[in-house]
Amino acid sequence: MYRKTTKDPLAAAVTAALGAGTVAGYCVSRGQNLLVGIGVTVLATVLALLVDALMD
């Protein structure tokens, strides 16, 4: 009934960080504070990993 999944959390983290980092990098280039951009990237990555874990 239940399938064992072999999700790679490192791959999920890298994918989420690349997506969030791209958007944050654009915002930093338009004048946003660098620390805010890094914070947004970290928060988005953590939330993506939590959602990925809960959707298992």
Rosetta silent file (secondary structure, phi, psi, omega in degrees, C-alpha in Angstrom):
SEQUENCE: MYRKTTKDPLAAAVTAALGAGTVAGYCVSRGQNLLVGIGVTVLATVLALLVDALMD
SCORE:     score description
SCORE:     0.000 S_00000001
   1 L     0.000  -46.358  179.538    0.000    0.000    0.000 S_00000001
   2 L   -98.081  136.665  178.360    2.743    2.451    0.904 S_00000001
   3 L   -99.146  137.025  173.396    5.619    3.026   -1.473 S_00000001
   4 L   -79.426  121.008  177.650    9.108    3.666   -0.205 S_00000001
   5 L  -100.110  148.636  178.760   10.359    6.806   -1.900 S_00000001
   6 L  -114.465   65.397  178.289   14.009    7.581   -2.306 S_00000001
   7 L   -75.821  141.324  177.850   13.908   11.353   -2.257 S_00000001
   8 L  -100.499  107.944 -177.417   17.229   13.078   -2.090 S_00000001
   9 H   -65.326  -29.005  178.165   16.961   15.982    0.387 S_00000001
  10 H   -67.111  -42.338  177.917   20.199   17.513   -0.879 S_00000001
  11 H   -64.968  -39.137  177.805   18.872   17.694   -4.435 S_00000001
  12 H   -65.460  -39.503  179.607   15.623   19.210   -3.176 S_00000001
  13 H   -66.670  -42.765  179.810   17.544   21.810   -1.142 S_00000001
  14 H   -64.890  -42.790  179.534   19.766   22.763   -4.077 S_00000001
  15 H   -63.097  -45.367  179.646   16.780   23.064   -6.410 S_00000001
  16 H   -65.686  -41.231 -179.080   14.832   25.212   -3.957 S_00000001
  17 H   -67.456  -36.854  177.911   17.849   27.404   -3.176 S_00000001
  18 H   -65.401  -42.473  178.872   18.586   27.967   -6.865 S_00000001
  19 H   -65.596  -48.287 -179.629   15.021   29.047   -7.553 S_00000001
  20 H   -69.309  -35.969  179.909   14.774   31.336   -4.545 S_00000001
  21 H   -67.613  -32.308  177.319   18.302   32.634   -5.037 S_00000001
  22 H   -64.225  -47.090  179.371   17.567   33.633   -8.609 S_00000001
  23 H   -66.436  -44.119  179.520   14.618   35.778   -7.557 S_00000001
  24 H   -65.432  -36.799  177.171   16.490   37.206   -4.559 S_00000001
  25 H   -62.952  -39.093  176.645   19.521   37.948   -6.741 S_00000001
  26 H   -64.717  -43.947 -179.955   17.351   39.923   -9.114 S_00000001
  27 H   -64.684  -38.005  177.557   15.844   41.877   -6.208 S_00000001
  28 H   -65.238  -38.074  178.908   19.307   42.613   -4.787 S_00000001
  29 H   -67.809  -22.060  178.283   20.395   43.901   -8.187 S_00000001
  30 L   -92.982    5.051  172.694   17.395   46.258   -8.123 S_00000001
  31 L   117.173    0.008  178.567   18.413   47.731   -4.750 S_00000001
  32 L   -72.262  151.441  177.735   17.224   45.361   -2.037 S_00000001
  33 L   -61.961  138.820 -178.389   19.499   44.824    0.965 S_00000001
  34 H   -62.390  -42.100 -179.696   21.820   41.823    0.514 S_00000001
  35 H   -64.943  -35.192  176.165   21.036   40.375    3.944 S_00000001
  36 H   -66.070  -41.130  177.873   17.313   40.524    3.221 S_00000001
  37 H   -62.510  -41.891  177.405   17.912   38.685   -0.056 S_00000001
  38 H   -66.320  -41.368  178.474   19.920   35.983    1.695 S_00000001
  39 H   -62.263  -41.075  177.950   17.259   35.707    4.400 S_00000001
  40 H   -64.228  -41.631  179.322   14.510   35.322    1.823 S_00000001
  41 H   -62.917  -45.716 -179.952   16.505   32.620    0.046 S_00000001
  42 H   -64.636  -45.166 -179.506   17.120   30.673    3.259 S_00000001
  43 H   -62.724  -43.997  179.600   13.495   30.986    4.394 S_00000001
  44 H   -65.033  -36.771  178.606   12.137   29.895    1.010 S_00000001
  45 H   -66.581  -44.421  179.745   14.512   26.923    0.932 S_00000001
  46 H   -63.797  -44.185  179.499   13.521   25.773    4.429 S_00000001
  47 H   -64.607  -39.170  177.820    9.810   26.133    3.666 S_00000001
  48 H   -63.450  -39.770  178.659   10.208   24.207    0.396 S_00000001
  49 H   -67.877  -37.839  177.900   11.967   21.377    2.237 S_00000001
  50 H   -65.638  -43.615  178.170    9.248   21.289    4.903 S_00000001
  51 H   -64.518  -40.252  178.294    6.499   21.136    2.293 S_00000001
  52 H   -62.263  -39.902  179.641    8.423   18.442    0.428 S_00000001
  53 H   -70.557  -37.099 -178.875    8.747   16.402    3.618 S_00000001
  54 H   -75.280  -25.334  179.629    5.086   16.806    4.526 S_00000001
  55 L   -83.461    5.274 -178.248    3.895   15.835    1.058 S_00000001
  56 L   -68.596    0.000    0.000    5.666   12.486    1.361 S_00000001
